[in-house]
């Protein structure tokens, strides 16, 4: 069955996600009767590395988490990828119920929200949202739509993979960063920041973080994901929660998951 093509550094991201989810549900299932998982760029459920090895992606990692989520929503714009994901989940988790949205998350955000049960807007549920785009492909206006939920976010910020390498993003006709930061005047701010020696990757992360804080979220320390064996930073995983406890869960995952991976592979 079809697998995504992954680079070795993807392992660090997925090990960190899995570690966090175990802490998240393990502690929060005792406090909240309902736990909701939302994956905005779900993919086909498995990926193959260059050496031929295969690893489960975020949907299957989340589906295997114990204690389990009570509601899981997977969003994937590719018809091929979402069809494969549906088959995998149905075959491996026949007793679980999943919701699927086969559209781009930015275009379908209202439909996604409609799949989230009404109880998620009360103290009776806690939601976790994983945002794993290929580039700077999530709009901040999409994230803002979730602000009234009890929700934590783990968001891939492709500040080096895309932000620092793709010079077309600077063109006035390119709206990628306008939408990512929800700021049509970001170029003016960047010109001033660059003059003071700020790196563009830090400008992107700081701008996005400031927007999240404006919605009432606290920011955890980002996890730098590097190209294995070369020390080149590719992107950062940024965590946001309205709870100090959520920040602590993330700190545990950020510190411990990559170390566990290294021990496993040694």
C-alpha positions in Angstrom: 0.0 0.0 0.0 1.1 3.5 -0.8 3.6 5.2 1.6 4.8 8.8 1.7 8.5 9.4 1.1 10.3 10.6 4.2 13.8 11.7 5.1 15.6 10.4 8.2 14.9 13.6 10.2 11.1 12.8 10.2 11.8 10.2 12.8 12.6 12.9 15.4 9.4 14.7 14.7 7.2 11.6 15.0 9.0 10.2 18.1 8.4 13.5 19.8 4.7 13.6 18.8 4.2 10.0 20.1 6.0 10.8 23.4 3.8 13.9 23.8 0.5 12.1 23.0 1.2 9.4 25.6 1.8 12.0 28.3 -1.2 14.1 27.1 -3.8 11.3 27.1 -2.2 9.5 30.1 -2.7 12.6 32.3 -5.7 14.3 30.8 -8.0 11.2 30.4 -8.4 11.3 34.2 -9.5 15.0 34.1 -11.5 15.2 30.9 -14.1 12.7 29.8 -13.4 13.4 26.2 -10.2 13.9 24.3 -10.2 15.1 20.7 -7.4 14.7 18.1 -7.2 16.8 15.0 -4.6 16.3 12.2 -4.7 19.0 9.6 -2.2 17.5 7.2 -2.7 13.8 7.9 -1.0 12.1 5.0 -1.4 8.4 4.1 -0.6 7.0 7.5 2.8 5.5 6.8 6.1 6.7 5.2 9.1 5.0 3.7 12.6 6.2 4.4 15.5 6.1 1.9 16.9 2.9 3.4 13.6 1.2 2.8 12.4 1.1 6.4 8.7 2.1 7.0 7.3 4.0 10.0 3.8 4.9 11.0 2.8 8.5 10.5 0.9 10.8 12.9 -2.6 9.3 12.3 -1.6 5.8 13.3 0.6 7.0 16.1 -2.4 8.9 17.5 -4.8 6.0 16.9 -2.5 3.7 19.0 -2.2 6.1 21.9 -3.2 4.7 25.2 -5.5 5.9 26.8 -7.2 6.5 23.5 -8.8 9.6 22.1 -12.6 9.7 22.1 -12.8 11.5 18.8 -10.3 11.7 15.9 -10.5 13.9 12.8 -8.1 13.6 9.9 -7.8 16.2 7.2 -5.9 15.5 3.9 -6.3 17.3 0.6 -4.8 14.5 -1.6 -7.5 12.1 -2.7 -5.0 9.3 -3.0 -3.5 9.9 0.5 -6.8 10.1 2.3 -8.1 7.0 0.5 -5.1 5.0 1.7 -5.4 6.4 5.2 -9.0 5.4 5.4 -8.1 1.8 4.4 -5.3 1.6 6.9 -7.3 2.8 9.8 -10.3 0.7 8.9 -8.1 -2.4 8.7 -6.1 -1.8 11.9 -8.7 -0.1 14.1 -12.0 -1.5 13.1 -13.6 -0.7 16.5 -12.7 2.9 16.4 -14.7 5.7 14.7 -12.8 8.3 12.7 -13.9 11.4 10.8 -12.2 12.5 7.5 -12.1 15.7 5.6 -10.7 15.4 2.1 -10.0 19.0 1.5 -7.3 21.6 2.2 -7.6 22.6 5.8 -7.6 26.3 5.1 -10.5 26.0 2.7 -12.4 23.5 4.9 -11.9 24.9 8.4 -15.6 25.4 9.0 -16.3 21.8 8.0 -13.5 20.6 10.3 -14.9 22.6 13.2 -18.3 21.0 12.5 -16.8 17.6 13.0 -15.6 18.6 16.5 -18.3 17.7 19.0 -20.0 20.5 20.9 -18.7 19.3 24.2 -15.2 20.4 23.0 -16.1 24.0 23.7 -16.7 23.2 27.4 -14.5 21.9 30.2 -15.7 18.4 29.3 -13.2 18.0 26.6 -9.6 18.8 25.6 -8.5 18.9 22.0 -5.0 18.5 20.5 -4.2 19.7 17.0 -1.2 18.6 15.0 -0.3 20.9 12.1 2.4 19.3 9.9 2.5 21.1 6.5 5.1 20.6 3.8 5.9 24.3 3.9 4.4 27.5 5.2 1.0 26.2 4.1 -1.3 26.8 7.0 -3.0 30.2 7.3 -3.1 31.9 10.7 -6.8 32.6 10.0 -7.3 28.9 10.1 -5.6 28.5 13.5 -7.6 31.4 14.8 -10.9 29.6 14.1 -10.0 27.1 16.9 -9.3 29.6 19.6 -12.5 29.1 21.6 -11.8 25.4 22.1 -9.9 24.0 25.0 -7.0 23.1 22.7 -3.2 22.6 22.4 -1.3 22.9 19.2 1.9 21.3 17.9 2.8 23.2 14.6 5.7 22.6 12.2 7.2 25.9 11.3 9.1 25.4 8.1 11.2 28.5 8.8 14.4 27.0 7.3 13.1 24.5 4.8 10.8 27.1 3.1 11.1 30.4 4.8 14.9 31.0 4.5 15.4 29.3 1.2 12.5 30.2 -1.1 13.2 33.7 -2.3 9.9 33.8 -4.2 8.2 34.3 -0.9 9.6 37.8 -0.8 7.8 38.8 -4.1 4.9 41.2 -3.6 2.6 38.9 -5.5 3.3 35.9 -3.2 0.8 35.8 -0.4 2.2 32.8 1.5 3.7 34.7 4.4 0.9 37.2 4.4 -1.5 34.3 5.1 0.9 32.5 7.4 1.3 35.5 9.7 -2.1 37.1 8.8 -0.1 40.3 8.2 -0.1 41.9 4.7 2.5 44.4 6.0 5.1 41.9 7.1 7.6 43.0 4.5 7.9 46.4 6.1 8.5 44.8 9.5 11.0 42.4 8.0 13.0 45.2 6.4 13.5 46.8 9.8 14.3 43.5 11.5 16.8 42.6 8.8 18.5 46.0 9.3 19.1 45.0 12.9 20.6 41.7 12.0 17.6 39.4 12.7 17.5 36.1 10.8 14.5 35.5 8.7 13.7 32.1 10.3 13.5 33.9 13.7 11.4 36.6 12.2 8.9 34.0 11.1 8.7 32.1 14.3 8.6 35.2 16.5 5.8 36.7 14.3 3.7 33.5 14.5 4.3 33.1 18.2 3.2 36.7 18.8 0.0 36.0 17.0 -0.6 32.9 19.1 0.0 34.8 22.3 -2.5 37.4 21.1 -5.1 34.6 21.1 -4.2 33.7 24.7 -1.8 30.9 24.1 1.5 30.3 25.9 4.5 29.1 23.9 6.7 26.2 24.7 10.4 26.1 23.8 10.5 25.1 20.1 12.2 21.9 19.1 14.8 22.3 16.4 14.8 19.5 13.8 18.1 19.1 12.0 19.3 17.3 8.9 20.8 14.1 10.4 24.5 13.9 10.2 25.0 17.5 9.0 23.7 19.7 11.8 21.7 21.9 9.4 18.4 23.1 10.9 15.4 22.3 8.7 12.4 23.4 10.7 11.1 23.8 14.3 8.2 22.2 16.1 6.3 25.0 18.0 4.0 24.1 20.8 1.2 26.3 22.1 -1.2 25.8 25.1 -3.3 27.9 27.4 -2.2 25.7 30.3 1.1 25.5 32.2 0.6 21.8 32.4 0.5 21.5 28.7 3.7 23.4 28.4 5.3 20.9 30.9 4.1 17.9 28.9 5.7 19.5 25.8 9.0 20.2 27.7 9.2 16.5 28.7 8.6 15.4 25.1 11.1 18.0 23.7 13.8 16.9 26.0 13.3 13.1 26.3 11.9 11.9 22.9 15.0 12.5 20.8 17.2 10.9 23.5 15.0 7.8 23.6 15.2 7.5 19.8 19.0 7.7 19.9 19.1 5.0 22.6 16.8 2.8 20.6 18.9 3.1 17.5 22.3 2.6 19.2 
